Amino acid sequence: MAHKGETWNESETYRDPWTLRPVRRITTRGLYNQSPNYHTNIGFSADGEFLIFASAREDGSAIFKCHLPTGDITQLIEAVPGVGGYGETHKGGYSVGDGLGVSGSMCMAPHSRWAVFRAGLALRAVHIDTLEERVLIPDVGREWVPGVPSIDPAETEVILSLMPAHPDLLAGRRPTKPYMESFADGTGMRMKLLRVPLAGGAVTTVYEEAGVGSAHAPHCPTDGDLLLLDRDFPPRYWGGSDGKTNRIWTLRLSTGQLTELPPQDKARFQVHCVWTWDGEGVIYHGKSALSGHYIGVVDKSGQTVREYLFDKALHYGHVSAMAGRPAVILDGNLSNDLLLWVYYDRPQPRVEVICRHGSDWGALPGQYPHPHPICDPTGRWIAYNAAARGRSDVFVVAV
């Protein structure tokens, strides 16, 4: 592993075979390379020049930035000895390491250029230009599994969601049953949201709810008081909730008000969701009660903008928001190996191929092979992950 501040280039460029768009394979080394999660929309600098990502190399892991026009990579911190995310062994029952490393659960304040990331049970920040570092939470506690951090649009605070650790692992013994089964009746399950000043300072709990979990609480891009929540209920939580309660809601932090964002489809479990770039709506998708998948947009008051049924769409996948286009970015559902735009500005959807991601979804355990596409604020780039032969890399396509 290199050291903090070192810069090099290991990238490769090619033309996508479907669309001939230029693609840069940013990484070609390491066990996993993972760009920020699609949930937050904030993995790039505001000018679209830099992307952050995590990588595990040799016997450690760290956070890096890439200058997209050139592919130059700079290591932003000294490597931590751990590999993989803490929640993997607890919630997923798998691990690519000891769970005390840096993975893709990170985001970046696009204007002030502070990257916030998890390293084991710590929440840390690093400035991508000066390499100044801050420890925002030294240790969230072994009893909690931290979710994906989110930075508010004013770039002054971070929200971090927490769920309880696996009771067997917390007790130091081998799990006798999976995480979901351990909380099957809801007893002991709790959602906790922490507010953390980005400049450092006192951490406060801003919301708690018993019997429900959440790993994602992204800020509305234009309203720092409004969060988008997954509310996952027993017995299946993020694998299907209770089968009847709508999954996605907004939370008004100042009042605690919850607003339901329901689909028209009778299947109330939206698998993934994300804010639109203007903060006026939420993109979502889920397995339909009829057949295939539904994909839609709902405004923040809960009124449907568009919803389309793709009854032959049988693949797993994710949704992401596209800057500058009324379009959903898909990495699955309609295809197993393509990034697609699904335009929602008309009564009938229009589909356009972006590029081929070609990820082997089973090449690594858990979510490391998932493409998880994310667009930059200028609408020039879409970053994604792709895995093959037991490792994964970060790519970016110029659109």
C-alpha positions, 0 to 999 in steps of 0.5 A: 500500500502506498502512503498518504499524499502519494499520487500515481496512475494505474488507469486504462481507457477504452470505448464502450462497445455499445455506445462508443462513449469513452470509459476510464477504468480508474483502478486495476489493482487491489482486492476491492475498489468501491465508489461512494454509494448511490444513496447520497449523490455526493461522491464528486467535487462540485466541479466534477473533476474529482471522485473519491473511492475506497480500496483494499490493497495488500493488508489494509484499506484507505480512501483515495481521490481520482482526477477524472480527466487524467486518471491520477489517483492520490491516497488521502490517508495512511492505510488502516490495517482493517479490510471490509465494512463492520456491518458485513459480518453482522448484517450480511453474514459474510466478510472480505476481511475483519470488518474494520477497514474502509469501504464505500460507505462514504460521501463528499461535501462537493464545495468544501471538499471534505470527504466523510468515511467510516473506518471500522467503528470510527467516523472520520473526515479528510480534505481532498486537497489539503489532506487535513484529517478530522476524527468525527466519532472515534468509536460508535460502539461495538453494539451498533452497526453504522450505516451510510453517512450523509452531509447536509447541503450547507456542508456543516453536519453529517447524519449517521444512521445506526442499527444494533449489532448482531447479538451473537457477535456482540457476545463474542460467539459464532452466530447461530442464526442470521441477523434478521432472524435474531430480530425477527419479532422486532425486540431489540431492534432500533433505529438511531440517527446521529447528528455530527458537526462536520467541523468536529464537536458534540454528537447528538441523537436527533431521532430514535425509533424502536422496532425498525431499522435503517441504514440510509438517511440521506439529506434532501439536496436543497433542504438540510432539515429533510431526510429520506428514510428507509424504515425497515420492519420485522421480520425481513427488514431490508429484505422485504420489511413486514410485507405491508408497510411502505418502506420510504418516508421523509423525516423533518428533523426539526419536528419529527414529522414522518411523511409516507412516499408510497408507490402506486404498485400494491407491493409497498417495499421499494428496494432502493430510492434516491433524491432527485437532484433538485430535491423535489422528488424521490426516485424509487423501484421495487418488485411488483405485486404483479410481475417484474419491477416498477420504477417511479418518481414521487414528490416529497409530499407523497404524490406520484409523478410517474410510475412505470411497470416493467413486467418482464424486468426480472433482474436485481439492480439499483436506481440513481438520479441523473443530473441535468436529465429527467432520467433514472440511472439503472444498473439492473432490472431491465438488463443484468450488465448495462447501465441505462437511462429511463426517462420519466418526462413522458407518460411512456418511458424511454430507455437509452443505453449508457454503457456496459458495466459487465459486472459479475454480481457474484465475483465478491461477497456482498455489495462489492460487485454491485455497480452502484452508479452515481452521477457528478453534479455537472452531468458529465460523468457516471461512476460505477463499480464492476467486479470480475475474478474475485476483485472489483474496480471503479470505472467512469463513463463520460456522458 
